[in-house]
Amino acid sequence: MVSAAPPGALDAHLVVRRGPFTLDVRLAIAPGETLALLGPNGAGKTTAVWALAGLLPLAAGHIRLGDRTLDDPAAGAFIPPEGRRTGVVFQDYLLFPHLSALDNVAFGPRSRGRSHREARRAALGWMSRLGLADLAGIPSRGLSGGQAQQVALARALAAEPDVLLLDEPLAALDVTTRARLRRALAVHLASYPGPRLLITHSPTGAFLLGDRILVLEEGRATQEGTPDEIRRHPRTPYAADLAGVNLLEADVHAGVAWVRGGLRLQLAGEAADGPALLTVHPRAVSLRLDPPPSGTPNTWQAAVSAVESLGERTRAQLEAPAALVAEVASGRAGVLGLRPGAVVWVEVDPADLAAQPG
């Protein structure tokens, strides 16, 4: 059971130097809020997790959790990992291979001073809550990737942490398992009352699980905002490439995706029936003034709600029946007369729609 004490906010200024690389980023996460730290490989995402967990000391800055100071080099303050009350799910899970799944989960409460019996009772409670009770006696080396991810999450939660850190928790999973566990993770995150930091390089995971997103590039924050703010107004080429991927929730049946709001989209190739996530790049969303030829799949009329110039390219926000971002050459935008309130025809080639289980 999570600690009854009200969780505090996380306030951190992380300055970590590792050879020629320097991480310098500020994080502020309220209780019950998930901040997704999104960035390419080498941006410093995992370094941030290690610093928050106490595995890497700060060179400068501070880490405060509620009314506790975990690290402050200027003040000579440093609490080691075992005293921080942080729950960490590492990207490779780091389960103890010689222990069963149950004893791995029990490690958390044991580290908080509970007896062996109490720790195992608490661990079994968490495993039952997460639907993992049937894995209790299995050695961790015998778990699948998806099972290990869930056991690692149960171990982190069983420690009654004041903050939850998740480092690429879905990265090692196949597409189907990742979609299923993303849904389960969303439920578990929503029930955890403390601040949550999700590390990811996947825009899908960041947009679906994060209340806010902080984009990290080369050790520095380049943008921060809600998923919708990042998607509509990216400030760097990296953010534009990631946030530019339109994400639509749909139900697929017989090769047709029914998007929420009533839009019907034809898919190319095979797609499993059931809930799905559709992605399409803004540059693959074609705009025109005249209706497309009769029989052209995936065409509809939409109103433009916002327009933003990116120099040689222009991005247009389209509204009902589905919110999409389209990106066209700026010269083409002038021909189309793109402005808020304009109505255009939209066309998306089925081959440009990617579908994955939702």
N, C-alpha and C positions, 0 to 999 in steps of 0.2 A: 504493500500500500504506500502511495506517495506521502511524504512527510506532511503532517498537519500544519506545520508552520507556513505562513503565507510566503510564496516565493518572491524573491526580489528581482529587479531588473538587472540585466547585464550591461555594464558600461565599460568599454575597453578601448584603449589606444595601444595597438600592438606595433611595436618596433622591434623587429628581430633581424639580426644580420647573420647570414650563412654564406661565408666566403664573399664573392662579389655581389651576391643577391641580398637586397634589403626589402623586407616587408614593412610597410608603414601604412596602417589602415585603422580607422575608427569604427567601432561597432556599438550600436545601442539597440538592445532587444528587450521589449517589455514582457512581463509575465504573460504566458499564454499566446505569445506571438512567435511565428516562424519566419526567420530571416534566411533566405536562400543566398548563399555566396556562390556566384556563378562566374566562371572564368576558364580560360584555356589551360592546358597542362603547363606547369611551370609558373603559373601566376602567383602562387603562394597560398593556395587554399588549404592544403594539408598542413603547411607551416603554421597557419592561423589556429587550426585545431590543436596541434601539439603545444602551442604557446598557451592556449586557454586551458588545456588539460594539465599544464605544469611540466610537460616533457621537454620544453625548450624555454629557458628563462628569457625575459625581455631584456633588450639592451637599453630601452627607454620606454616611456609611456606608463600605462597602468592597466590593471584588470580589477574591476570591482563588481561584486555580485551581491546585490542588496546592500547591507551595511558592512559587508566584509571586503577587505582588500586582499586579493589573492597574490598580486605581484605589483610592486612599485619600486624599481631600482633606486630612484632618487631618495625614497624613504627607507631603503634597506629592508623592505618587506617582501617575503616570498613564502608562500604556503606550498609544500610539496604535493604531488598528485594525490596521495592517499588522504590528504586533509581537505581537498577542495570540494568534495561532494559533487563532482561532475560525472554524468553518465555519458560514455563515449561508445559509439558504434563505428569502428574503423572499417575502411573499405575492404580489407581482407579478413574482417571479423575478429581475428586474433583469439579464437577460442583455445582453451587449454586442451591439447589433443589427448592427454592421458585421463581426462575427466569425462564423465557422462554429461549429457545435455543438462540434466537437473543440477549436477554439482557445478557446472559452469555458471548457471543462473544463480546458484546459492553463493557463489563467490562474492557477489555484490553485498548482500546483507552480512555475510561473514566479515567483510572488510569494514563494516559499520559497527562491529563489536557484538553481533548476535551469536548465540551458541550454535553449534552444528545443527542441532535439531530444529531450532527456531529458523535458522537460515534456510534449511531444506523445506520447511513448511511454507515459508514466505515464497520461496522459489517455485514450489509446486502451484501456489496460488496464482502467481504471475503467468506460469506456463498454461494453466487452465484458462485464465482470462484471455490469453492470446491464441487459444486453440492448439496448444502444443503439448498437452499432457501425455499423449501417446508416444512422444519422443523422449520422455524423461530418462529412460534407462539406456538409450542409445549412446555409444561413445561418440564424441563430437567428430572424430575422424570419419565416422560413417554417415554423417549428415550430408544431404545435398546442399547446393549453394543457397537455394531458397530457404531451406530449413535452418542452415547456419545463420543466415541473415536474421531470421526471426528469433532464434535463440540468443543471438548477440543483442538484439533489441530488448528482449526480456531481461537479460543480465544487466543491461544499463538501467532499465526502469526499476528492477528489484533493489538496486542500490539506493533507492529513494533520493535521486539526485536533485540538486537545486537548479541545474542547467543541463540540457540535453544537446550533445554534439553528435552529428551524423555525417561521417566522411564518406561520400559516394556510396551509400548503403545499397544501391540497386545496380551498381556498375557491372558486377560480375555475373549477372543473371541473363538468361535468354529472354527474348522479347515477350513471350507469353507469361512467363513467371514474373517478369518485371512489372507488367501491367497489373497482374493480380496483387502483387505485394505493394505496389504503389497505392492501390485503393485501400489495402489493409493499413499501410503506414499512415495514410491520411486520417483514418479513424483513430489510430493510437495517438497521433500528434494532437488531434483535437481534444483528447481527454487528458493530456498532460498539462498541468497548470503553470509550469515554469517556462523561462525563455528557451527557444529551440533554434539551433543553428544547423542548417542543412547545407552541406558542401556538395556541389555538383558541377559538371560541365554540360549537363543536358538541359536545354531550354524547356523541354517538356516537363521534366521533373520540377524545375524551378517555378514554372508558371502554374502548375497544378498544386504544388505543395506549399509554396511560399506566400506569406502574407505581404512581404516586401522582398525585393531583390536588390542585392548589391553586386555590381559588376566589378570584378577584380582583374586588372591587367598589369603584368610586370610588377607586382607587389603594391600597386596603388589602386584606390577606388576611382573608377572613371564615371560611374553613374549609380544612382540609388533611387528607388521608387517602387510603386506598386507594379505588379505584372503588366497591368494595362498601360501605365505610364511608360514603362520600358518598351513595350511593344509599339506604342504609338509614336514615341519620340526618342529613338535611340540617339546617343550622342557620339558614338565612335563607330568606325567600320565593323569592329568585332561585335558590338552590341546590335548594330543594324543587321548583320548576317544572322545572328541568333534570334533576336527579337522579331526579325522580319518573317520568321516562319509562322504563318497563320495556323492556328490550332482550332479545330472544330470537333465538337462531340457529336457523335452520330450513332445510329443503329443501322447495321448492314444486313441486307437480306437479298440473296441471289444477285450479288454484284452491284446492288444499288444502295447508296448511303442516304439515309433520311436524317438530315441535320435538324437539330432542335430549332424550331422556328418555321419548319415546313419546307425547307429547301431540299430538293431531290437532286442528288449528284450521281452520275454514272461513274463507276470505277473501272480501271483497266486491270486485266490480270485477275488472279484469284484473291479473294479476301474472305476470311472466315465470317460466317453469320454471327450476329450478336453486337454488343456494345463495341464501339471503335473510336479511335482518335485519328482524325484526318489532318495531315499537314500539307501545306502548299506554300511555296515561296512567293512573296509579293510580285516578283518579276514574272511569275507564271500566271498572274491574274491579268488577263487582257481587258482593256477598256475600249469602247467604241461608241460613236454617236448613233449609228444606224443599227437596227436589229440584225443579228447574224442570219445567215441563210437558214431557211426552214430545215429542221431536222438536226441542226447542230446541237450536240449534247452540252449540258451544263451551261446554260445561258439564262440570264435574268436581268431585270432592271433594278438598279439600286441608287439611292441618294448619297451624295458625297457630304460627309459631316465635317471634315477637316482636311486641310492641305498643308503640306510642309515641304519646303524646298531643301534639297540636299546638294545643291550645286548643279551638276549635270543630270541628276535624277530628281524626281518629285514623287513624294509619297502621298497617297490619298486614302483617307479612312472612309470605308463604305459601311452603310448601315443595313437595316432589314432587307431581305429576310435572314441574312447572316452577316455578322460584323467581320469584315475583312480589311486587310491593308493591301493596296495595290501600289506598285512602283513602276513608273514609266519615265522615259527620257523627258527632260524638261521641255524640249521643243514640242514633243507630242502632247504634253500637258496643256500647252498653250492652244494647240489645235482643238483639243477636247473641251477647252474652256473650263478646266477643273477649278472649282471654287465651292465653298460650302453652299449647299442647297441645289447644286447642279444634279441632274439625273443622267446616268450613263448606262449603257449595256455592258454587262460583265460576262466574260467567257473564261472557262477553265478547262483545259484539255484533260480528259480522264487520265492520260499518262503522267500528268504532273501532280496528281493526287496520290499521296502515300497514306496507306491505312495500316494501322496496327491495333491489336486488341486493346480495348479501353477498360 
